[in-house]
Amino acid sequence: MEFVTLNDLLPQAKAGKFAIPQFNINGYLWIEAIIEEAVNQDKSVIIGVTDRNVTRLGGYEYIHDLIKLVYERYSPSSPLVLHLDHGQSVENCIKAIDAGFSSVMFDGSGLVFEENKVQTREIVKYAEDFNVSVEGELGSVGGVEDGITANVYYADPNQCFSFVEETGIDALAAALGSVHGEYIDEPNLQFGLMKKISSLTEIPLVLHGASGISEEDIRQVIDLGHAKINYNTEINQAVAQSLRELLEIRIYMILKISISTVRQQFKM
């Protein structure tokens, strides 16, 4: 069973006013849980692997093979996208494509606009031969995620139009007020810019940093052209909370056993 691309899912999602979620993984348990729940819900999903985490998780080929093995074990009826998130270089995106990833995102947001276009286009040209979709980024999504730190810098609608036209990307992550990591204040989403960019570019938009955004705002960004919505922090927070609760229970039981043992020794 092969992975599908963003092009197999996002145009239909945009037209139908819904979105496909991307969940980033940080280990095997994430893979198992995401795929199992996707099968239970009979829904398509995107598994994202942040480029900065690839080496820690075993490399591009290992990640591809492991996810494919788990995916095939469940025999799902809904398709799955394997996506490189925040690809840090042209070379890394090519490595992911060669390893079997069905989609890559090149994060050229730290480059000057013209250089971002040149490098993104290079990846698109390479990806075309492998039927791999490419997501590009303009502006800067603020916050911190997997070692990547950035300030918020809103995408320019005219640059977005030029970027999409000249690179041939399949989806655009335009920085419009969302941030990676936890929100300190209320999200300041630029709905007016979203509407303009969506009408100018016509391709599906991608919302990074969705954890912490209200359901009402999520529905609005979907209405304004976002067909892919990324989650990471919210999942990690749930994992951390579960671990804390488990450790508290374990420590409590250990303390009870230790106290009981001491009381028996001293015949208290």
C-alpha positions in Angstrom: 0.0 0.0 0.0 1.6 3.3 -1.2 1.4 6.7 0.4 -0.5 9.4 -1.4 0.4 13.0 -2.1 -1.2 16.3 -0.9 -2.6 16.6 -4.5 -4.7 13.5 -3.9 -6.4 15.0 -0.8 -6.2 18.8 -0.5 -8.0 20.1 -3.7 -11.1 18.0 -2.8 -10.8 19.2 0.9 -10.6 22.9 -0.2 -13.6 22.5 -2.5 -15.6 20.8 0.2 -14.7 23.3 2.9 -12.9 20.8 5.1 -9.3 20.2 6.0 -6.9 17.2 6.4 -5.0 17.2 9.7 -1.2 16.7 9.9 0.1 15.2 13.1 3.8 15.3 13.7 5.6 12.3 15.2 8.2 12.2 17.9 8.6 8.4 18.2 7.0 5.0 17.6 4.0 5.6 19.9 3.0 8.6 17.9 3.0 6.5 14.7 0.9 3.7 16.2 -1.6 6.1 17.7 -2.1 8.3 14.7 -2.6 5.4 12.3 -4.8 3.4 14.7 -7.1 6.4 15.2 -7.2 7.2 11.5 -8.3 3.6 10.8 -10.9 3.8 13.6 -12.3 7.0 12.2 -11.8 5.9 8.6 -10.3 9.2 7.7 -7.3 10.4 5.7 -4.4 11.8 7.6 -1.0 13.3 7.1 1.9 12.1 9.2 4.5 14.8 9.4 8.2 14.4 10.4 10.1 17.6 11.2 13.4 17.6 9.4 15.2 18.5 12.6 14.0 15.2 14.1 14.9 12.9 11.2 18.3 11.8 12.5 17.0 11.3 16.1 14.2 9.1 14.7 16.5 6.9 12.6 16.9 8.6 9.2 14.6 9.1 6.2 14.6 5.5 5.0 14.0 4.0 8.4 11.1 6.4 9.1 9.5 5.6 5.8 9.9 1.8 6.2 8.6 1.9 9.8 5.5 3.9 9.0 4.8 1.9 6.0 5.0 -1.3 8.0 2.6 -0.1 10.7 0.3 1.4 8.0 0.1 -1.9 6.1 -0.5 -3.9 9.3 -3.8 -2.0 9.8 -4.9 -2.5 6.2 -6.6 0.9 6.1 -9.2 2.0 3.5 -8.3 5.7 3.8 -5.1 7.0 2.3 -2.1 8.4 4.2 0.4 11.1 3.3 4.0 10.8 4.6 5.3 14.4 4.7 8.6 16.0 5.5 7.9 19.0 7.6 10.1 22.1 7.6 12.7 20.7 5.2 15.8 22.6 6.0 17.6 22.4 2.6 17.2 21.3 -1.0 19.4 18.3 -0.2 17.3 17.1 2.7 14.1 17.4 0.7 15.7 15.3 -2.1 16.8 12.7 0.5 13.2 12.4 1.8 11.9 12.1 -1.8 14.5 9.4 -2.6 13.5 7.6 0.6 9.9 7.3 -0.4 8.2 10.3 1.3 5.1 11.3 -0.7 5.3 14.9 0.2 7.9 17.5 1.3 7.8 21.0 2.7 10.7 23.3 2.0 11.0 25.9 4.7 12.8 28.8 2.8 11.3 31.4 5.1 14.7 32.4 6.4 15.9 33.1 2.8 15.4 36.3 0.9 12.4 36.1 -1.3 14.1 35.5 -4.7 16.4 32.8 -3.2 13.4 31.1 -1.6 11.7 30.9 -5.0 14.8 29.5 -6.7 15.4 26.7 -4.2 11.7 25.9 -3.9 11.4 25.6 -7.7 14.5 23.2 -7.7 12.7 20.9 -5.3 9.5 21.1 -7.3 11.3 20.1 -10.5 12.9 17.1 -8.8 9.7 16.0 -7.1 7.7 16.0 -10.3 9.6 12.9 -11.6 8.6 11.0 -8.4 5.0 12.2 -8.2 5.7 13.9 -4.9 3.9 17.0 -3.7 5.7 20.1 -2.5 4.6 22.6 0.1 6.3 26.0 0.3 6.4 28.7 2.9 6.3 32.5 2.8 6.6 34.8 5.8 7.6 33.4 9.1 5.4 31.4 11.5 6.7 32.4 14.9 7.4 30.4 18.0 9.5 27.3 18.7 9.1 23.8 17.3 11.6 21.0 17.4 14.5 23.4 17.7 13.3 25.9 15.1 12.8 29.4 16.5 11.4 32.3 14.6 9.6 35.6 14.9 6.2 36.3 13.3 6.5 37.9 9.8 3.3 38.1 7.8 3.2 36.8 4.2 2.7 39.4 1.5 -0.2 38.6 -0.9 1.6 39.8 -4.0 4.6 37.8 -3.1 2.4 34.8 -2.5 1.0 35.1 -6.0 4.4 35.4 -7.6 5.8 32.6 -5.5 3.0 30.1 -6.4 3.1 31.1 -10.1 6.9 30.8 -10.4 7.6 27.7 -8.3 4.7 25.4 -9.1 4.1 24.4 -5.5 1.1 22.3 -4.6 0.3 24.0 -1.2 1.3 27.2 0.5 2.0 27.8 4.1 1.6 31.6 4.4 2.5 33.0 7.8 -0.7 34.8 8.9 -0.6 35.0 12.6 -0.4 31.4 13.9 2.7 30.4 15.9 4.5 27.1 16.7 4.4 26.0 20.3 2.2 27.4 23.1 0.3 30.6 22.7 1.1 33.2 25.3 -1.7 35.6 24.2 -4.7 35.1 22.0 -3.8 34.1 18.4 -3.8 37.1 16.2 -4.9 35.5 12.9 -5.0 37.8 9.8 -8.3 36.7 8.3 -8.3 39.6 5.8 -4.9 38.5 4.4 -6.0 34.9 4.3 -9.0 35.8 2.1 -6.8 37.9 -0.3 -4.0 35.3 -0.6 -6.5 32.5 -1.1 -8.2 34.3 -3.9 -4.9 35.3 -5.6 -3.2 31.9 -5.4 -6.1 29.5 -5.7 -4.1 26.5 -4.4 -4.8 25.0 -0.9 -3.3 26.9 2.0 -1.7 25.3 5.1 -2.0 26.4 8.7 1.0 25.7 10.9 0.7 26.1 14.7 -2.9 25.1 15.0 -2.6 23.8 18.6 -4.4 26.3 20.9 -6.5 28.0 18.2 -10.3 27.9 18.9 -12.6 25.7 16.9 -14.4 28.8 15.7 -11.2 30.2 14.2 -10.2 26.9 12.7 -13.6 26.8 10.9 -13.0 30.3 9.6 -9.5 29.5 8.3 -10.9 26.5 6.5 -13.6 28.7 4.9 -10.7 31.0 3.8 -8.9 28.3 1.8 -6.9 26.3 4.3 -7.1 22.5 3.5 -4.2 21.3 5.6 -3.9 22.0 9.3 -0.8 21.0 11.4 -0.8 19.9 15.0 2.2 19.1 17.1 2.2 20.9 20.5 -1.3 19.8 21.5 -0.3 16.2 21.0 3.0 16.6 22.9 1.1 18.3 25.8 -1.3 15.4 26.1 1.6 12.9 26.1 3.5 14.9 28.8 0.3 15.1 31.0 -0.3 11.4 30.7 3.3 10.7 31.6 3.1 12.9 34.7 -0.1 11.2 35.8 1.4 7.8 35.3 4.6 8.7 37.2 2.7 10.2 40.1 0.7 6.9 40.5 3.9 4.8 40.2 5.8 7.0 42.7 2.8 6.9 45.1 2.7 3.1 45.0 6.4 2.8 45.5 6.3 5.1 48.5 3.4 3.0 50.0 5.3 -0.2 49.5 8.5 1.3 51.0 6.6 2.7 54.1 4.9 -0.7 54.6 8.3 -2.4 54.4 9.9 -0.1 57.0 6.9 -0.5 59.4 7.3 -4.3 59.2 11.0 -4.0 59.9 10.5 -1.9 62.9 7.3 -3.6 63.9 5.5 -0.3 64.0 
